[in-house]
Amino acid sequence: MKEPARLPPIDLAAVGQTGLFQMLATADLDEICRLGQPRFAAKDASFFLQGDPVDRIYLLLAGQLKLSQSNADGQQVLMRAIGPYSLFGAVAMTQQETYPVSAEAMEDCAALSWTKPTIMALIGRFPQLALNAIQLMAQYTQEFQERFRQLATERVERRLAHTLLRLASQTGKKIPEGVWIDLPLTRQDLAEMTGTTLYTVSRLLTQWETQGLIIADRERIVIRFPHGLVSIAET
């Protein structure tokens, strides 16, 4: 009989670095986490789907997941890929009634969640949460405005370089070969994030690997020469 999933130990210091929970006392963070409910998703399963009723906000504790959006024709666009101690489902703090994206596990995931009434009650008790939420929404808006500008005005080489650098800043880990993007991203995922084709992404990654800028395996990318990608992104 398979043992039921359990939450990993919660690192309150890491929770405190998450945008929504910054500048809160450790005792307050501990209380907030105790009010959270565990949620799990196996690889390729979803915490919620685009169009589902908004009922809770999540803090990912373990695993990697992708946030994607589909249009009326069923074409999927990968909006973000996130790792541990990242917030998702933040629309639960707004009047939005349905989730605008799907949250799909790229590997087995564990999260802490708060229902909409619970998070609103916590905002009432801890005003810093409201200030953090405003800042968080402003950051999301700025990020997506920048991505829209890139899609509208930049060549695909610059868009892909920007995407790799952004992912490296969010999940990058230093290893002997360079900076490893700690996400199981396929080339199709990168194509969706940059608004281009699988063929174009494959061609550019092969070209950059030949130039010594990156190491690109099937679902693993290591940036060997970040300044080279910065030059491409800013050209």
Short mmCIF file of the C-alpha atoms (twelve columns), coordinates in Angstrom:
data_MODEL
# 
_entry.id   MODEL 
# 
loop_
_atom_site.group_PDB 
_atom_site.id 
_atom_site.type_symbol 
_atom_site.label_atom_id 
_atom_site.label_alt_id 
_atom_site.label_comp_id 
_atom_site.label_asym_id 
_atom_site.label_seq_id 
_atom_site.Cartn_x 
_atom_site.Cartn_y 
_atom_site.Cartn_z 
_atom_site.pdbx_PDB_model_num 
ATOM 1   C CA . MET A 1   0.000   0.000  0.000   1 
ATOM 2   C CA . LYS A 2   1.407   3.362  -1.045  1 
ATOM 3   C CA . GLU A 3   2.199   5.725  1.824   1 
ATOM 4   C CA . PRO A 4   0.109   8.922  1.677   1 
ATOM 5   C CA . ALA A 5   1.870   12.078 0.541   1 
ATOM 6   C CA . ARG A 6   3.160   14.412 3.218   1 
ATOM 7   C CA . LEU A 7   4.291   17.995 3.217   1 
ATOM 8   C CA . PRO A 8   8.058   18.496 3.477   1 
ATOM 9   C CA . PRO A 9   9.360   20.495 6.461   1 
ATOM 10  C CA . ILE A 10  8.464   24.160 6.014   1 
ATOM 11  C CA . ASP A 11  11.364  26.629 5.914   1 
ATOM 12  C CA . LEU A 12  9.910   29.778 7.488   1 
ATOM 13  C CA . ALA A 13  12.900  31.841 6.331   1 
ATOM 14  C CA . ALA A 14  12.140  30.831 2.739   1 
ATOM 15  C CA . VAL A 15  8.440   31.576 3.257   1 
ATOM 16  C CA . GLY A 16  9.432   35.041 4.479   1 
ATOM 17  C CA . GLN A 17  11.327  35.657 1.229   1 
ATOM 18  C CA . THR A 18  8.192   34.983 -0.835  1 
ATOM 19  C CA . GLY A 19  6.671   38.210 -2.127  1 
ATOM 20  C CA . LEU A 20  3.365   37.921 -0.270  1 
ATOM 21  C CA . PHE A 21  4.922   37.111 3.102   1 
ATOM 22  C CA . GLN A 22  7.840   39.537 3.254   1 
ATOM 23  C CA . MET A 23  8.376   41.753 6.303   1 
ATOM 24  C CA . LEU A 24  6.291   39.536 8.597   1 
ATOM 25  C CA . ALA A 25  7.531   38.298 11.965  1 
ATOM 26  C CA . THR A 26  8.568   34.653 12.224  1 
ATOM 27  C CA . ALA A 27  5.805   33.972 14.753  1 
ATOM 28  C CA . ASP A 28  3.241   35.424 12.334  1 
ATOM 29  C CA . LEU A 29  4.596   33.316 9.473   1 
ATOM 30  C CA . ASP A 30  4.375   30.216 11.655  1 
ATOM 31  C CA . GLU A 31  0.737   30.971 12.486  1 
ATOM 32  C CA . ILE A 32  -0.112  31.653 8.827   1 
ATOM 33  C CA . CYS A 33  1.462   28.364 7.751   1 
ATOM 34  C CA . ARG A 34  -0.429  26.448 10.432  1 
ATOM 35  C CA . LEU A 35  -3.661  27.746 8.936   1 
ATOM 36  C CA . GLY A 36  -2.689  26.438 5.505   1 
ATOM 37  C CA . GLN A 37  -3.956  23.161 4.101   1 
ATOM 38  C CA . PRO A 38  -1.734  20.636 2.252   1 
ATOM 39  C CA . ARG A 39  -2.338  19.992 -1.430  1 
ATOM 40  C CA . PHE A 40  -0.507  17.548 -3.710  1 
ATOM 41  C CA . ALA A 41  -0.265  16.916 -7.445  1 
ATOM 42  C CA . ALA A 42  1.558   14.032 -9.116  1 
ATOM 43  C CA . LYS A 43  3.575   14.651 -12.270 1 
ATOM 44  C CA . ASP A 44  1.338   15.805 -15.148 1 
ATOM 45  C CA . ALA A 45  -1.624  16.327 -12.786 1 
ATOM 46  C CA . SER A 46  -3.016  19.799 -12.049 1 
ATOM 47  C CA . PHE A 47  -3.737  21.807 -8.942  1 
ATOM 48  C CA . PHE A 48  -6.392  23.646 -10.960 1 
ATOM 49  C CA . LEU A 49  -7.364  24.185 -14.582 1 
ATOM 50  C CA . GLN A 50  -7.991  27.377 -16.516 1 
ATOM 51  C CA . GLY A 51  -11.624 28.322 -15.974 1 
ATOM 52  C CA . ASP A 52  -11.988 26.511 -12.628 1 
ATOM 53  C CA . PRO A 53  -13.639 28.563 -9.848  1 
ATOM 54  C CA . VAL A 54  -11.100 30.449 -7.760  1 
ATOM 55  C CA . ASP A 55  -11.183 28.935 -4.289  1 
ATOM 56  C CA . ARG A 56  -7.658  29.152 -2.837  1 
ATOM 57  C CA . ILE A 57  -4.121  30.498 -3.125  1 
ATOM 58  C CA . TYR A 58  -1.059  28.225 -3.052  1 
ATOM 59  C CA . LEU A 59  2.559   28.265 -1.944  1 
ATOM 60  C CA . LEU A 60  4.611   25.586 -3.689  1 
ATOM 61  C CA . LEU A 61  6.863   23.776 -1.212  1 
ATOM 62  C CA . ALA A 62  8.353   20.997 -3.338  1 
ATOM 63  C CA . GLY A 63  8.501   20.172 -7.035  1 
ATOM 64  C CA . GLN A 64  8.210   22.258 -10.195 1 
ATOM 65  C CA . LEU A 65  5.079   23.332 -12.018 1 
ATOM 66  C CA . LYS A 66  4.068   25.296 -15.077 1 
ATOM 67  C CA . LEU A 67  1.339   27.894 -15.453 1 
ATOM 68  C CA . SER A 68  -0.168  27.796 -18.929 1 
ATOM 69  C CA . GLN A 69  -3.076  29.353 -20.775 1 
ATOM 70  C CA . SER A 70  -5.051  28.068 -23.764 1 
ATOM 71  C CA . ASN A 71  -6.993  30.025 -26.363 1 
ATOM 72  C CA . ALA A 72  -10.334 29.101 -27.957 1 
ATOM 73  C CA . ASP A 73  -8.526  26.969 -30.565 1 
ATOM 74  C CA . GLY A 74  -6.786  24.935 -27.876 1 
ATOM 75  C CA . GLN A 75  -3.345  26.422 -28.527 1 
ATOM 76  C CA . GLN A 76  -1.369  26.436 -25.270 1 
ATOM 77  C CA . VAL A 77  0.986   29.179 -24.138 1 
ATOM 78  C CA . LEU A 78  3.360   28.559 -21.239 1 
ATOM 79  C CA . MET A 79  3.176   31.675 -19.071 1 
ATOM 80  C CA . ARG A 80  5.564   30.787 -16.247 1 
ATOM 81  C CA . ALA A 81  7.498   27.883 -14.781 1 
ATOM 82  C CA . ILE A 82  8.065   28.003 -11.022 1 
ATOM 83  C CA . GLY A 83  9.911   26.121 -8.292  1 
ATOM 84  C CA . PRO A 84  9.699   25.760 -4.495  1 
ATOM 85  C CA . TYR A 85  8.578   28.705 -2.369  1 
ATOM 86  C CA . SER A 86  6.775   30.373 -5.249  1 
ATOM 87  C CA . LEU A 87  3.213   31.622 -4.974  1 
ATOM 88  C CA . PHE A 88  0.509   30.675 -7.483  1 
ATOM 89  C CA . GLY A 89  -3.236  31.155 -7.694  1 
ATOM 90  C CA . ALA A 90  -2.798  34.713 -6.385  1 
ATOM 91  C CA . VAL A 91  -6.047  35.775 -8.093  1 
ATOM 92  C CA . ALA A 92  -7.744  34.398 -4.955  1 
ATOM 93  C CA . MET A 93  -6.920  37.793 -3.414  1 
ATOM 94  C CA . THR A 94  -8.959  39.599 -6.093  1 
ATOM 95  C CA . GLN A 95  -12.544 39.602 -7.349  1 
ATOM 96  C CA . GLN A 96  -11.587 37.229 -10.183 1 
ATOM 97  C CA . GLU A 97  -14.040 34.311 -10.217 1 
ATOM 98  C CA . THR A 98  -12.088 31.796 -12.318 1 
ATOM 99  C CA . TYR A 99  -8.414  30.909 -12.651 1 
ATOM 100 C CA . PRO A 100 -6.959  32.474 -15.841 1 
ATOM 101 C CA . VAL A 101 -4.303  29.733 -16.151 1 
ATOM 102 C CA . SER A 102 -3.806  26.045 -15.460 1 
ATOM 103 C CA . ALA A 103 -1.250  24.912 -12.849 1 
ATOM 104 C CA . GLU A 104 0.268   21.615 -14.011 1 
ATOM 105 C CA . ALA A 105 2.911   19.671 -12.088 1 
ATOM 106 C CA . MET A 106 6.120   19.046 -14.050 1 
ATOM 107 C CA . GLU A 107 7.098   16.569 -11.324 1 
ATOM 108 C CA . ASP A 108 5.491   15.442 -8.079  1 
ATOM 109 C CA . CYS A 109 4.532   18.597 -6.187  1 
ATOM 110 C CA . ALA A 110 3.484   19.547 -2.665  1 
ATOM 111 C CA . ALA A 111 1.955   22.881 -1.709  1 
ATOM 112 C CA . LEU A 112 0.429   24.732 1.191   1 
ATOM 113 C CA . SER A 113 -2.890  26.404 0.404   1 
ATOM 114 C CA . TRP A 114 -5.300  28.858 1.953   1 
ATOM 115 C CA . THR A 115 -8.961  29.140 1.024   1 
ATOM 116 C CA . LYS A 116 -10.192 32.493 -0.225  1 
ATOM 117 C CA . PRO A 117 -12.030 33.296 3.060   1 
ATOM 118 C CA . THR A 118 -8.933  32.337 5.066   1 
ATOM 119 C CA . ILE A 119 -6.506  34.496 3.085   1 
ATOM 120 C CA . MET A 120 -8.902  37.459 3.186   1 
ATOM 121 C CA . ALA A 121 -9.217  37.058 6.979   1 
ATOM 122 C CA . LEU A 122 -5.410  36.950 7.259   1 
ATOM 123 C CA . ILE A 123 -5.128  40.134 5.198   1 
ATOM 124 C CA . GLY A 124 -7.484  41.766 7.676   1 
ATOM 125 C CA . ARG A 125 -5.308  40.662 10.588  1 
ATOM 126 C CA . PHE A 126 -1.941  41.424 8.980   1 
ATOM 127 C CA . PRO A 127 -2.098  44.666 6.929   1 
ATOM 128 C CA . GLN A 128 1.416   44.013 5.581   1 
ATOM 129 C CA . LEU A 129 -0.118  41.198 3.506   1 
ATOM 130 C CA . ALA A 130 -2.311  43.735 1.697   1 
ATOM 131 C CA . LEU A 131 0.693   45.942 0.902   1 
ATOM 132 C CA . ASN A 132 2.670   42.922 -0.287  1 
ATOM 133 C CA . ALA A 133 -0.250  41.775 -2.447  1 
ATOM 134 C CA . ILE A 134 -0.394  45.154 -4.210  1 
ATOM 135 C CA . GLN A 135 3.342   45.006 -4.892  1 
ATOM 136 C CA . LEU A 136 3.054   41.418 -6.086  1 
ATOM 137 C CA . MET A 137 0.287   42.250 -8.567  1 
ATOM 138 C CA . ALA A 138 2.309   45.226 -9.824  1 
ATOM 139 C CA . GLN A 139 5.306   42.940 -10.435 1 
ATOM 140 C CA . TYR A 140 3.168   40.420 -12.332 1 
ATOM 141 C CA . THR A 141 1.706   43.205 -14.463 1 
ATOM 142 C CA . GLN A 142 5.129   44.637 -15.241 1 
ATOM 143 C CA . GLU A 143 6.504   41.200 -16.135 1 
ATOM 144 C CA . PHE A 144 3.693   40.415 -18.568 1 
ATOM 145 C CA . GLN A 145 3.817   43.893 -20.106 1 
ATOM 146 C CA . GLU A 146 7.533   43.384 -20.752 1 
ATOM 147 C CA . ARG A 147 6.897   39.964 -22.282 1 
ATOM 148 C CA . PHE A 148 4.179   41.412 -24.527 1 
ATOM 149 C CA . ARG A 149 6.577   44.144 -25.654 1 
ATOM 150 C CA . GLN A 150 9.205   41.525 -26.458 1 
ATOM 151 C CA . LEU A 151 6.727   39.462 -28.491 1 
ATOM 152 C CA . ALA A 152 5.592   42.545 -30.400 1 
ATOM 153 C CA . THR A 153 8.949   44.161 -31.116 1 
ATOM 154 C CA . GLU A 154 11.894  41.797 -30.676 1 
ATOM 155 C CA . ARG A 155 13.429  39.162 -32.924 1 
ATOM 156 C CA . VAL A 156 13.085  35.584 -31.721 1 
ATOM 157 C CA . GLU A 157 16.819  35.361 -30.830 1 
ATOM 158 C CA . ARG A 158 16.420  38.175 -28.306 1 
ATOM 159 C CA . ARG A 159 13.169  36.725 -26.930 1 
ATOM 160 C CA . LEU A 160 14.716  33.319 -26.330 1 
ATOM 161 C CA . ALA A 161 17.811  34.841 -24.725 1 
ATOM 162 C CA . HIS A 162 15.606  36.965 -22.436 1 
ATOM 163 C CA . THR A 163 13.583  33.889 -21.493 1 
ATOM 164 C CA . LEU A 164 16.644  31.816 -20.571 1 
ATOM 165 C CA . LEU A 165 18.124  34.660 -18.538 1 
ATOM 166 C CA . ARG A 166 14.824  35.208 -16.705 1 
ATOM 167 C CA . LEU A 167 14.516  31.501 -15.879 1 
ATOM 168 C CA . ALA A 168 18.138  31.454 -14.705 1 
ATOM 169 C CA . SER A 169 17.463  34.373 -12.359 1 
ATOM 170 C CA . GLN A 170 14.367  32.640 -10.965 1 
ATOM 171 C CA . THR A 171 15.584  29.040 -10.600 1 
ATOM 172 C CA . GLY A 172 19.267  29.029 -11.586 1 
ATOM 173 C CA . LYS A 173 21.767  26.993 -9.577  1 
ATOM 174 C CA . LYS A 174 25.531  27.319 -9.916  1 
ATOM 175 C CA . ILE A 175 27.269  24.110 -10.954 1 
ATOM 176 C CA . PRO A 176 30.813  23.552 -12.297 1 
ATOM 177 C CA . GLU A 177 29.634  23.857 -15.921 1 
ATOM 178 C CA . GLY A 178 27.799  27.159 -15.357 1 
ATOM 179 C CA . VAL A 179 24.277  28.130 -14.273 1 
ATOM 180 C CA . TRP A 180 21.801  25.262 -14.433 1 
ATOM 181 C CA . ILE A 181 18.149  26.204 -15.005 1 
ATOM 182 C CA . ASP A 182 16.548  23.914 -12.422 1 
ATOM 183 C CA . LEU A 183 13.358  23.197 -14.365 1 
ATOM 184 C CA . PRO A 184 12.513  20.190 -16.557 1 
ATOM 185 C CA . LEU A 185 11.773  22.367 -19.593 1 
ATOM 186 C CA . THR A 186 11.325  20.833 -23.026 1 
ATOM 187 C CA . ARG A 187 12.088  22.732 -26.208 1 
ATOM 188 C CA . GLN A 188 8.344   22.881 -26.844 1 
ATOM 189 C CA . ASP A 189 7.933   24.615 -23.461 1 
ATOM 190 C CA . LEU A 190 10.524  27.217 -24.501 1 
ATOM 191 C CA . ALA A 191 8.784   27.681 -27.850 1 
ATOM 192 C CA . GLU A 192 5.496   28.400 -26.055 1 
ATOM 193 C CA . MET A 193 7.165   30.860 -23.683 1 
ATOM 194 C CA . THR A 194 8.806   32.795 -26.504 1 
ATOM 195 C CA . GLY A 195 5.979   32.701 -29.043 1 
ATOM 196 C CA . THR A 196 7.868   30.806 -31.718 1 
ATOM 197 C CA . THR A 197 8.168   27.306 -33.174 1 
ATOM 198 C CA . LEU A 198 9.841   24.164 -31.883 1 
ATOM 199 C CA . TYR A 199 12.088  24.151 -34.976 1 
ATOM 200 C CA . THR A 200 13.325  27.705 -34.323 1 
ATOM 201 C CA . VAL A 201 14.071  27.025 -30.655 1 
ATOM 202 C CA . SER A 202 15.943  23.826 -31.530 1 
ATOM 203 C CA . ARG A 203 17.964  25.639 -34.201 1 
ATOM 204 C CA . LEU A 204 18.954  28.468 -31.869 1 
ATOM 205 C CA . LEU A 205 19.842  26.190 -28.949 1 
ATOM 206 C CA . THR A 206 22.023  24.056 -31.229 1 
ATOM 207 C CA . GLN A 207 23.693  27.192 -32.591 1 
ATOM 208 C CA . TRP A 208 24.359  28.596 -29.113 1 
ATOM 209 C CA . GLU A 209 25.647  25.244 -27.892 1 
ATOM 210 C CA . THR A 210 28.112  25.148 -30.805 1 
ATOM 211 C CA . GLN A 211 29.249  28.654 -29.826 1 
ATOM 212 C CA . GLY A 212 29.847  27.493 -26.241 1 
ATOM 213 C CA . LEU A 213 27.128  29.680 -24.704 1 
ATOM 214 C CA . ILE A 214 24.980  26.864 -23.308 1 
ATOM 215 C CA . ILE A 215 24.666  23.122 -22.782 1 
ATOM 216 C CA . ALA A 216 21.272  21.926 -24.012 1 
ATOM 217 C CA . ASP A 217 20.146  18.389 -23.267 1 
ATOM 218 C CA . ARG A 218 16.626  17.009 -23.699 1 
ATOM 219 C CA . GLU A 219 15.128  18.693 -20.602 1 
ATOM 220 C CA . ARG A 220 18.218  20.376 -19.149 1 
ATOM 221 C CA . ILE A 221 19.833  23.693 -19.987 1 
ATOM 222 C CA . VAL A 222 23.049  25.039 -18.498 1 
ATOM 223 C CA . ILE A 223 24.147  28.577 -19.302 1 
ATOM 224 C CA . ARG A 224 27.927  28.438 -19.671 1 
ATOM 225 C CA . PHE A 225 28.500  32.051 -20.725 1 
ATOM 226 C CA . PRO A 226 25.732  34.330 -19.356 1 
ATOM 227 C CA . HIS A 227 27.335  37.487 -20.776 1 
ATOM 228 C CA . GLY A 228 27.028  35.987 -24.239 1 
ATOM 229 C CA . LEU A 229 23.264  35.611 -23.813 1 
ATOM 230 C CA . VAL A 230 23.059  39.124 -22.354 1 
ATOM 231 C CA . SER A 231 24.769  40.448 -25.495 1 
ATOM 232 C CA . ILE A 232 22.217  38.660 -27.682 1 
ATOM 233 C CA . ALA A 233 19.304  39.877 -25.545 1 
ATOM 234 C CA . GLU A 234 20.484  43.510 -25.683 1 
ATOM 235 C CA . THR A 235 21.581  43.624 -29.322 1 
# 
